Amino acid sequence: MIIAKDKLEYIVSTMPDNVDVEEVFDRILLMAKIQQARKQIEEGNFLSEEDMDKEIDSWD
């Protein structure tokens, strides 16, 4: 997973002076996952709601 340096700087700059390291990692991971999901959507790599419903129904 890749995240841009400016996104890291934003995450760190919006946090309080003292922060739990796990929270920093959680926010970085969340931001990277959001960026990855947006890229997949732009590339058309996602399931429609109808296809998702079919996929979930197949789990039973």
Phi and psi in degrees as a GROMACS rama.xvg file:
@    title "Ramachandran Plot"
@    xaxis  label "Phi"
@    yaxis  label "Psi"
@TYPE xy
-121.53  142.9  ILE-2
-136.32  141.543  ILE-3
-72.3148  148.247  ALA-4
-59.4314  -38.8769  LYS-5
-65.37  -30.7841  ASP-6
-68.6848  -40.1662  LYS-7
-62.2354  -43.6726  LEU-8
-61.7722  -40.3291  GLU-9
-63.1529  -46.8486  TYR-10
-57.6294  -49.5161  ILE-11
-66.8883  -40.2205  VAL-12
-69.564  -22.7094  SER-13
-92.9963  0.759562  THR-14
-93.3524  157.504  MET-15
-65.4343  167.562  PRO-16
-60.1945  -37.8896  ASP-17
-115.852  123.137  ASN-18
-142.999  149.308  VAL-19
-69.7652  132.964  ASP-20
-59.2612  -37.4041  VAL-21
-61.7498  -36.6116  GLU-22
-65.5688  -38.7475  GLU-23
-61.1479  -48.6154  VAL-24
-62.764  -40.618  PHE-25
-60.9132  -43.8458  ASP-26
-66.9709  -39.568  ARG-27
-63.2118  -46.0494  ILE-28
-62.7726  -42.7673  LEU-29
-61.4154  -46.6107  LEU-30
-61.8941  -41.8228  MET-31
-64.0985  -40.1865  ALA-32
-67.2266  -38.5403  LYS-33
-64.0068  -45.3596  ILE-34
-60.5544  -42.6698  GLN-35
-63.4155  -42.6105  GLN-36
-64.791  -41.6191  ALA-37
-62.6628  -40.5883  ARG-38
-64.123  -42.0727  LYS-39
-62.6733  -39.8537  GLN-40
-64.6249  -44.6495  ILE-41
-59.0555  -35.1602  GLU-42
-85.7577  -1.21892  GLU-43
78.6716  16.3451  GLY-44
-94.1045  74.0454  ASN-45
-155.995  164.541  PHE-46
-96.874  140.409  LEU-47
-69.138  166.397  SER-48
-61.2374  -39.5431  GLU-49
-63.0513  -45.3846  GLU-50
-65.0193  -36.5653  ASP-51
-65.0045  -41.9693  MET-52
-60.4257  -42.3551  ASP-53
-62.7537  -41.7494  LYS-54
-62.8484  -44.9041  GLU-55
-65.1516  -41.5756  ILE-56
-61.1715  -30.7844  ASP-57
-72.6031  -13.9703  SER-58
-72.1456  -22.3259  TRP-59
